[in-house]
Amino acid sequence: MKITGIVSEYNPFHKGHEYQLKKARELSGCDAVVCVMSGNFVQRGEPAIIDKFRRAEAAVWGGADIVIELPLPFSCQNAEMFAYGAIRELGKIPVHALSFGCENDNVDTLRRIAEAQLESIQYNNVLRDEIKKGISYPAAMTKALSSLMGNEFSDSVVSPNNVLAVEYIKSSMKQNVCLEFFPVKRIGKSHNDHELSGLFDSATAIRSGILSGSAKHTLSVTSKSMESINGFYSDYGSFNMLDNYMDIINYRIMELEKEGLNDIFDVSEGLNNKIYQSLFMHRSSHELIMSLKSKRYTYSRLRRILLNIALDITYEDIKKFMSTEQYKYIKVLAFNDTGRKVIKNAQSRGTAVICRYSDYKKFGISAEELPSFKLTAKATNLYYLPFENREANLEYKKNAAYIAK
């Protein structure tokens, strides 16, 4: 069975994603498409606008055959960790190919950049020197690539999608996962475009439209995804955003104090002081982030740090999550009939496939002893905390959705 993987967030699922799924199937000639998708907290460092269960169902209606969860904390960390976790999960299926959306669909260029970042002493020396100057990692990476390969190549990793594309290739190399790569050139608006105009708007613009109550976003969202969005609002009365957790973040800062903040992943000496001094000074996450922002700490990185504070993700935790897993398993969120075949394929290769909580016991796994399960269960409860109609313990109660077409 030839299976193509896609790394996704679908926050929310829209027509650009539907297009990518269709092209990935065409380009790879696969029998099935597996999406590994961020759960309730995403790589931008914020909660997904609607929950993972609804987003996964919309993805299967939109062309995926099965959606598995990208575990915390990988789903809400930097591009390197995000890609590492995604490739690790897809390797358990296993997939034969990987398709991704990006601005540069030249596989050779993306592969050469990945090889340079992994193997070039010159690249790593320049990168280290530039970071010492206090500039951000993306800016340092661009300068290092430019010095080694010229502006033509450094320009290829300016966009977030291209950065992720290179990281997927690097992660497959580091983990010895042999894959074919099928880039799908992005159509429509750019990644962070905030304007709504119709077909193929960015997810950023669609989220802004949803939060502002604009009807324009419906033009870029599939009908099933729109049902999911409306269903979430009907159940909970609002949508999710990082601002919903400002009281929790402030409480955690107060509880941790300066020294404790140094233990939180990605917080370095000096930033802990600035974060502690900001206690109770800002009403919104945007105001807080702007007060902390610098050349070294980008907006996205700081957003992820705030989420790490809320979820209590420490440097020590990251060491554990990056180490070899005790059990080989995947968590399924939604699937169709072809997805059933993917499940059987994974099980035949020794992967435990979890579709409901009782499956952990079925495969001899103690869920509560798994660091990833404990963190996910806590995060899922936290996700629903801001709403009046709160949900509790869904990691125990919610089963993977079967979509019959």
DOROLO-551411 format. One line per field, with one value per residue (C-alpha): residue in one letter; residue number from 1; x, y, z. Coordinates in steps of 0.5 Angstrom, whole numbers, plus 2048, in hexadecimal, padded with zeros to 3 digits. Layout:
<pts>
lodren = A	... .
pagu = NUM	... .
east = X	... .
north = Y	... .
up = Z	... .
</pts>
This chain:
<pts>
lodren = M	K	I	T	G	I	V	S	E	Y	N	P	F	H	K	G	H	E	Y	Q	L	K	K	A	R	E	L	S	G	C	D	A	V	V	C	V	M	S	G	N	F	V	Q	R	G	E	P	A	I	I	D	K	F	R	R	A	E	A	A	V	W	G	G	A	D	I	V	I	E	L	P	L	P	F	S	C	Q	N	A	E	M	F	A	Y	G	A	I	R	E	L	G	K	I	P	V	H	A	L	S	F	G	C	E	N	D	N	V	D	T	L	R	R	I	A	E	A	Q	L	E	S	I	Q	Y	N	N	V	L	R	D	E	I	K	K	G	I	S	Y	P	A	A	M	T	K	A	L	S	S	L	M	G	N	E	F	S	D	S	V	V	S	P	N	N	V	L	A	V	E	Y	I	K	S	S	M	K	Q	N	V	C	L	E	F	F	P	V	K	R	I	G	K	S	H	N	D	H	E	L	S	G	L	F	D	S	A	T	A	I	R	S	G	I	L	S	G	S	A	K	H	T	L	S	V	T	S	K	S	M	E	S	I	N	G	F	Y	S	D	Y	G	S	F	N	M	L	D	N	Y	M	D	I	I	N	Y	R	I	M	E	L	E	K	E	G	L	N	D	I	F	D	V	S	E	G	L	N	N	K	I	Y	Q	S	L	F	M	H	R	S	S	H	E	L	I	M	S	L	K	S	K	R	Y	T	Y	S	R	L	R	R	I	L	L	N	I	A	L	D	I	T	Y	E	D	I	K	K	F	M	S	T	E	Q	Y	K	Y	I	K	V	L	A	F	N	D	T	G	R	K	V	I	K	N	A	Q	S	R	G	T	A	V	I	C	R	Y	S	D	Y	K	K	F	G	I	S	A	E	E	L	P	S	F	K	L	T	A	K	A	T	N	L	Y	Y	L	P	F	E	N	R	E	A	N	L	E	Y	K	K	N	A	A	Y	I	A	K .
pagu = 1	2	3	4	5	6	7	8	9	10	11	12	13	14	15	16	17	18	19	20	21	22	23	24	25	26	27	28	29	30	31	32	33	34	35	36	37	38	39	40	41	42	43	44	45	46	47	48	49	50	51	52	53	54	55	56	57	58	59	60	61	62	63	64	65	66	67	68	69	70	71	72	73	74	75	76	77	78	79	80	81	82	83	84	85	86	87	88	89	90	91	92	93	94	95	96	97	98	99	100	101	102	103	104	105	106	107	108	109	110	111	112	113	114	115	116	117	118	119	120	121	122	123	124	125	126	127	128	129	130	131	132	133	134	135	136	137	138	139	140	141	142	143	144	145	146	147	148	149	150	151	152	153	154	155	156	157	158	159	160	161	162	163	164	165	166	167	168	169	170	171	172	173	174	175	176	177	178	179	180	181	182	183	184	185	186	187	188	189	190	191	192	193	194	195	196	197	198	199	200	201	202	203	204	205	206	207	208	209	210	211	212	213	214	215	216	217	218	219	220	221	222	223	224	225	226	227	228	229	230	231	232	233	234	235	236	237	238	239	240	241	242	243	244	245	246	247	248	249	250	251	252	253	254	255	256	257	258	259	260	261	262	263	264	265	266	267	268	269	270	271	272	273	274	275	276	277	278	279	280	281	282	283	284	285	286	287	288	289	290	291	292	293	294	295	296	297	298	299	300	301	302	303	304	305	306	307	308	309	310	311	312	313	314	315	316	317	318	319	320	321	322	323	324	325	326	327	328	329	330	331	332	333	334	335	336	337	338	339	340	341	342	343	344	345	346	347	348	349	350	351	352	353	354	355	356	357	358	359	360	361	362	363	364	365	366	367	368	369	370	371	372	373	374	375	376	377	378	379	380	381	382	383	384	385	386	387	388	389	390	391	392	393	394	395	396	397	398	399	400	401	402	403	404	405 .
east = 800	803	802	803	804	802	804	7FE	7FA	7F4	7F2	7ED	7ED	7EC	7EC	7F3	7F4	7EF	7F3	7F9	7F6	7F4	7FB	7FF	7FA	7FC	803	805	800	7FF	7F9	7F8	7F9	7FB	7FB	7FF	7FB	7FD	7F8	7F4	7FB	7FE	805	804	804	7FC	7F6	7F3	7ED	7E8	7EA	7EE	7E8	7E4	7EA	7EC	7E5	7E5	7EC	7E9	7E3	7E8	7EC	7F1	7F0	7F2	7F4	7F9	7FB	802	803	805	809	80C	805	807	80E	813	814	819	816	80F	812	816	80F	80B	810	811	809	809	80E	80A	805	80A	809	80D	80C	80B	807	808	805	80B	80D	812	811	818	819	821	821	81E	822	829	827	825	82C	830	82C	82E	835	838	83D	83D	836	836	83C	838	832	835	839	832	82E	834	832	82B	827	821	822	81F	823	829	827	826	82D	831	82D	82F	836	837	832	830	82A	826	826	825	81F	81C	81B	818	811	80F	80C	813	816	812	813	81B	81A	815	81B	820	81C	81B	823	824	81F	821	81A	81B	815	814	812	80C	80C	805	806	802	7FC	7F8	7FA	801	802	800	7FC	7F6	7F2	7EB	7EA	7E7	7EA	7F0	7F1	7F6	7F4	7F7	7F2	7EC	7ED	7ED	7E6	7E3	7E5	7E3	7DC	7DE	7DA	7DF	7E3	7DE	7E0	7E7	7E4	7E1	7DA	7DC	7E1	7DC	7D7	7DD	7DE	7D7	7D6	7DB	7D8	7D2	7D5	7D9	7D7	7DD	7E4	7EB	7F1	7F7	7F4	7EF	7F5	7F8	7F6	7F9	7FF	800	7FE	804	809	807	808	80E	812	818	81C	816	815	81D	81A	815	817	81A	81A	822	825	823	81C	81A	81B	817	811	811	811	80B	807	7FF	802	7FE	7F7	7F8	7FD	7FF	801	805	809	80A	80D	812	814	81B	81F	821	81A	815	80D	80C	811	80F	808	80A	80E	807	804	80A	809	801	802	808	80D	814	81B	81B	814	817	81D	818	814	81A	81C	81B	813	811	80C	80A	803	7FF	7F9	7F3	7EF	7EA	7EB	7E7	7E6	7ED	7F0	7EE	7F3	7F8	7F7	7F7	7FE	801	7FE	802	808	808	805	7FF	7F9	7F5	7EE	7EB	7EE	7ED	7F2	7F7	7F6	7F4	7FC	7FE	800	7FF	7FC	7FE	805	806	809	805	7FF	7FF	801	7FB	7F6	7F8	7F8	7F1	7EE	7F2	7EF	7E8	7E9	7E7	7E0	7DA	7D8	7DE	7E0	7E5	7E9	7E7	7EE	7EA	7E3	7E4	7E5	7E8	7E3	7E1	7DF	7DB	7DB .
north = 800	807	80C	813	818	81F	823	828	82C	82E	834	834	82F	833	833	833	82D	82A	82B	829	822	821	823	81F	819	81A	81C	816	811	80E	809	80D	814	815	81B	81C	822	827	826	82B	830	831	833	83B	83A	83B	837	834	839	832	82C	826	821	826	828	821	81F	825	822	81B	81E	823	81D	81A	813	813	818	816	81B	81F	81E	824	827	826	829	830	831	833	831	82C	829	829	825	820	81E	81E	81A	815	814	813	80E	809	808	808	80D	80D	814	81B	821	828	82E	834	83A	836	82F	82E	827	828	82F	82D	826	82A	82F	82A	826	82D	82E	827	826	82D	82F	836	836	835	839	83F	83D	83D	844	847	845	848	84E	84E	84D	848	841	842	848	845	83F	843	846	840	83D	843	842	83B	83B	842	846	841	83C	840	843	83C	83C	843	840	83C	837	836	836	830	82C	82C	82A	824	822	823	81F	819	819	819	814	80F	810	80E	813	816	81D	820	828	82B	833	837	83B	841	845	845	841	847	84C	84F	851	84D	84D	846	840	83D	842	841	83D	844	848	843	842	84A	84A	845	848	84F	84C	84D	849	84A	844	83F	840	83C	837	830	82F	829	82E	833	82E	82D	834	835	82F	831	838	835	831	836	83D	83F	83D	83C	841	842	848	843	841	847	846	83F	842	847	842	83E	843	845	83E	83D	843	845	83F	83A	83E	83C	834	836	833	839	83E	840	844	84B	84A	847	84E	851	84D	84D	855	855	851	854	85A	858	856	852	84D	852	858	853	850	857	859	853	853	854	852	84B	84A	84A	84B	843	841	845	843	83B	83D	840	839	836	83A	838	831	830	82D	82D	82C	825	823	825	820	81B	81C	81C	815	80E	80D	807	805	805	808	80D	811	811	817	815	810	80D	807	807	80A	803	800	805	803	7FB	7FD	800	7FB	7F6	7F9	7F9	800	801	805	808	80A	80A	80A	803	801	803	7FD	7F9	7FA	7F9	801	804	80B	80F	80D	810	817	819	817	81A	821	820	81E	825	829	826	828	82F	830	830	834	83B	839	838	832	82E	827	823	81D	81C	818	813	814	816	811	811	813	80F	812	80E	811 .
up = 800	7FE	803	803	809	80A	810	812	817	813	817	814	80E	808	800	800	804	800	7FA	7FD	7FF	7F8	7F5	7F9	7F7	7F0	7F0	7F5	7F2	7F9	7FB	801	805	80C	80F	816	819	81F	825	829	829	823	820	820	828	829	82A	823	822	822	825	822	821	81D	819	817	815	810	80E	80C	809	805	802	807	809	810	815	81B	820	821	828	82D	82E	827	824	827	827	821	81A	81C	821	81E	818	81C	820	819	815	81B	81C	814	814	819	813	80F	809	803	801	804	801	803	801	800	7FC	7F8	7F5	7F3	7F7	7F5	7F8	7FE	7FF	7FE	803	808	806	807	80E	811	80E	80C	812	80E	80F	816	818	814	818	81F	81E	81B	821	826	823	826	81F	81F	81C	816	814	816	812	80C	80C	80D	807	803	805	803	7FD	7FB	7FB	7F7	7FC	802	7FF	7FE	806	807	808	80E	809	806	80D	80F	808	809	810	80E	809	80F	814	80F	80E	815	817	811	80E	806	803	7FC	7FD	7F9	7FA	7F8	7F6	7FA	7F7	7F9	7FF	802	809	80E	809	80D	808	806	7FF	7FD	7FA	7FD	803	808	80F	812	80F	80F	817	817	813	818	81E	81B	819	812	80D	808	80A	808	801	803	808	805	807	80C	80F	810	813	818	81A	81B	81F	823	824	826	82B	82E	82D	82A	827	82A	82A	82F	832	836	83A	83C	843	843	840	845	84B	849	848	84F	852	84E	850	84C	84E	84C	845	843	843	83E	837	833	838	839	83E	83E	83B	841	845	83F	83F	847	847	842	847	847	842	83C	83A	834	831	82C	831	835	82F	82C	833	832	82B	829	823	826	829	823	824	822	827	82D	82B	82C	832	835	834	837	83D	83D	83C	840	83B	83E	83B	83E	83B	834	836	838	831	82D	82F	82D	82E	832	82E	827	826	822	824	81F	81F	818	813	80D	809	806	80D	810	80B	80D	815	813	80F	815	81A	816	817	81E	81F	824	822	827	825	82C	833	834	82E	832	837	831	82F	836	837	83D	83A	841	841	83A	83B	834	836	83D	83A	834	83A	83E	837	835	83B	83B	834	836	83D	83A	838	83C	839	83B	839	83E	83D	835	834	838	835	82E	828	821	81C	817	810	80C	805 .
</pts>
